[in-house]
Amino acid sequence: MSTKKHDSMESMTCKDFRKMIDAFDKKQLDIDTMSRFVEHVSGCLDCQEEYEIYYIMKYALSDDEIMDKEIASQPIPVQRLVNSYDFKALVTYRLREAASKLDKIKRNDYYNRCLFAIAQFCVVLMAVFYIFSNVFM
């Protein structure tokens, strides 16, 4: 089931990825979709430009009161980028932020798998000791 989703994500077009910009910005994408989104947008200049336009529409061309409330809820680096109208840097910041989050998730997954393997090894080792202690006693 997961493989089919992964395959369909690989064959998405730039238009499909652009449709996800709002969900990505609102942090509503699942991990697999976010990973594919970041991978695509990081390597596609057209989609980076589209993402920049998204921020121009969202912040530069919106009502000042709405924009002030939205900006106030953002982290300080985002506030600075929006206030300076540096939307290209904002796109880069958001993509790096997401890539960092994905790296952290991958590391945690790796550590969890290692701990699980160690726990399994300990259980097997305990079973072997138990069996040998009963055989020789």
Secondary structure, DSSP 8 states (H G I E B T S, - for coil): -HHHHHHHHHT--HHHHHHTHHHHHTT-S-HHHHHHHHHHHHH-HHHHHHHHHHHIIIIISS-HHHHHHHHHTS-HHHHHHHHTT-HHHHHHHHHHHHHHHHHHHHHHHHHHHHHHHHHHHHHHHHHHHHHHHHH--
